[in-house]
Amino acid sequence: MAECPHFEHLLVLPRLRVQNANAISSPLTHGFPSITAFLGLMWALERKTQAAGLDLQFNAVGVVAHSHQEQVTDSGFVHSFRLTRNPLDKDGSSAAIVEEGRIHLDISLVFAVQSQALLDTQAASGIAARVRDLLAAMRIAGGSVIQSHATLSRQRPYVVSMTGDAEGREKLFNQLKLRLLPGFALVERSDLLEQRHQDLQAQQPDTTRLDTWLSLSRINWRWQENNGQWQHDRKGLGWIVPIPLGYGALGELQPAGSVANARDRDTPFRFVESLYGIGQWISPHRLHNTRQLLWYADSQPDDGLYRCRNDYRPTPVHEFDFD
């Protein structure tokens, strides 16, 4: 398993307003955009900054959501996407309906960056502003960046240099956490999936990983004979959600240009399917270090795995000092 790449600075772009982002994050999930969209945004932004003459290397990204509004009809238990009416065909007939899910977002992005230029405090603020301007002209998960409702002071991008000792870095991260409130950061909870898998296998040995994922993706109500009440299994789990984590190969890597109709004929091609896991929305003030916030790429081509990773691990109660 890969580890979070080394970084020296955190480039924070706070309070971004995104309109009509893609709410269909995978073939099996909807809601907040997939974390793969934000890693793709990070790499595209790195190319933009290099073209603009900025010496920045982007290594990881953290996502904090402040508010969201999925574009669905609120008609009780069942919700449906609000679809657009496409223009008529050439012969005047109605065009086929394409299922498109959209969501409006208020988010903050935290990029882990390496750059000698950011060591200069005065230059860092100007570089952060230029990166913010470049991002404003890009798409985030297919959505457009529009004017935020937040005050100008809260929208201002900034750089946090994590180059001091451990105590200094902890203090800087604690200050950063407060500036990201109120909001919720998306983290990975593979530990919950593993624990649920062990619990289900103790009851049914033939339980698969898919069964476990589906079990954690829903609220399961069971009748309790001892107290004569219905009880669900979400108590103490927090705000957990099923999320796509990347892609798994369906076949061998194909030479560049050998697959018809591929978007890029200069890059090797591979058919893939989505990989799934469990995530959790957690308030930033509950994070204990920067690596718990950040997502990074872990590519293992020999094993056919191209996935996103996050190093969040819950801190056991006995590790806290209550004195």
C-alpha positions, 0 to 999 in steps of 0.5 A: 500500500502506498503512503501519502506523498511528501509535501511542504505546504498546504495551499488552501482555496476556501469557500468555492461555489460550484454549480451543477457538479456531477452528482452521479459519482459512479454506476451505483452511487449518487450524491457528492462527486467522486473523490477521483474527480478532485484528484483529476482536478488537482492534476489538471490544475498542476498542468495549468500552473506549470503552463502559467510559469508557476513551479508547483507540484501537487501531491494530494487534496483534501475536500471539505463540504460546507453545504450542498443542494442536490437537484432532485424532486422532493416527493417523499421517500423516493427522489428523482433527478431534475432533468433538463429538456434537450433541444429537438432533433433535426426532424423535430422529434424529442431527443432521448432523455439522458439521466444527468444528476446535478448538485450545487456545492460550497466547498474548500479545497486543501492541496498538498504542494511542494515548491521552493517559491512558497517559502517566501511569505509575500510571494506565497499569497500572490501565488495562491491568488493566481492559482485561485484565478486559474481554478475559477476558469476550470470545471470541478466535477463537471460543475462551474465555479461561480461567485461565492456567497461567503465574505471576501475575507473568507474566500481569500486563498492562503498558504500554510507552510508545514516546514517546522517541527512536529509541535509547530506543524500541529499548531498550524493544522489546528488553526487551519481546522478552525478556519474550515469550520463549519463543514465536513471533510470526507475521509475513508473508513476501510476499518468499518468495512473490515469490522462489519465483514468480520461480524457478518461472517461470524453469522454467515460464513459465506458473506462476501465483501459486496454483501458487507458494503451493501450492509453498511450502505443502508440502515438495517432495522432488526426486531429485538426480542429482549426489549420488544423494540426495533433497533437499527445498526447505525448507532455510533457509526457517524455519517458514513456513506458508500463511495467510489474509490477508483478503478479496477482493470477488466483486462490487460493494458492495450498499446496506445492507439490500438483501441478504436474511438479512444479519447487519447490515442497517445496513451495506453488504454485499459478497460476498468470498472469502479472500485467501492469503499466506505467513507465518512463525513467528519467535522475538521476539528476531529482530525488530528493531523494533516494526513487524515484530511488528504487524499492521494493516488495509489496506482498499482498497474501490475495488479490492475488497481488505480485507486484513491487513498486516505490515511484517516484512522480513528483514534482509540479513546485510551489514547486521549489524555483527559487529565 
